[in-house]
């Protein structure tokens, strides 16, 4: 597969119950970002929780469909689970993560990147706080209109895959840490060229 074609769409996906971040990157185009919001349902039991998760998944799939052109090869880069989270919603977040992965893998190439690798790529430090991630991404992409941490994380994920595919988006390698791409489980179809 030739990956120097304009029909390659890279999607960064930062799954979240309250604000799922998406970023869309393609060759010779300005990146696009958006957030899919989902307000919590107070005292939600299983059916309303499942309905909320399905709604988020439908909206993610619809956003990908809007950005996808006929014949596109779509690479979705998801942030891996944050196992250290202590909010008490780990079970529900895990459900959302797996639903998204399941629905997207049907016709997209999937890549999962650990949060520490994303942070290292964007900031040089694998334990960088969200505020630093956000500020660094906004500095690298001042014209994109990044509104929140979810969008900045999604754009960072998309940029990691874009660099791996030979279509770097950042203004220079001095602004990122390409070594963070090492050890990512890239699909066999993707040629690693930094």
Secondary structure, 3 states (H helix, E strand, C coil): CCCCCCCEEEEEEECCCCEEEEEEEECCCCCEEEEEECCCCCCCCHHHHHHHHHHHHHHHHHHHHHHCCCCCEEEEEEECCCCCCCCCCHHHHHHHHHHHHHHHCCCCEEEEECHHHHHHHHHCCCCCCHHHHHHHHHHHCCCCCCCCHHHHHHHHHHHHHHHHCCCCCCCCHHHCCHHHHCCCCCCCCCCCCC
